[in-house]
């Protein structure tokens, strides 16, 4: 009876750790960021960014490709990127304001010559932890539209974790993959 219980517990843990088969990134390998305390799935064709990161970020994954048939006046750039990091504690009632503020700040950093319009702001949970997600659409700057999606998670009484996905253009495969990475996140 004890053996059956142990096997059942082991199978349950294995099933939980691999995620459900209905997830868009099911079966893809996990990327683990121990500094931030988060794991997330790595989409096909994406790789860990080994370059220097801004101090606020603890890990980064990305893909880049040139668009076929660049349009006149546009740079044809296509990319998807997700960065993660950790911060101080954020109480659940403060998640919305902190996430919206951080999203605007990042939009100004990544698109200093353009504008950003908030299109979503919603409370959510990540692995049972309270979280908040904000989506901004950045326009102008270096041509085209870029979508920024930021999720801030209240991990525990001492820390928060964030995942930020950016995709250009703001719709399509890059955006869908970046969103799927954020949705696959698990707090460690």
HELIX and SHEET records of a PDB file:
HELIX    1   1 UNK A    2  UNK A   18  1                                  17    
HELIX    2   2 UNK A   92  UNK A   94  5                                   3    
HELIX    3   3 UNK A   95  UNK A  110  1                                  16    
HELIX    4   4 UNK A  173  UNK A  184  1                                  12    
SHEET    1   A 3 UNK A  30  UNK A  33  0                                        
SHEET    2   A 3 UNK A  38  UNK A  41 -1                                        
SHEET    3   A 3 UNK A 186  UNK A 187 -1                                        
SHEET    1   B 7 UNK A  47  UNK A  48  0                                        
SHEET    2   B 7 UNK A  59  UNK A  66 -1                                        
SHEET    3   B 7 UNK A  77  UNK A  88 -1                                        
SHEET    4   B 7 UNK A 159  UNK A 168 -1                                        
SHEET    5   B 7 UNK A 145  UNK A 154 -1                                        
SHEET    6   B 7 UNK A 129  UNK A 140 -1                                        
SHEET    7   B 7 UNK A 114  UNK A 126 -1                                        
END                                                                             
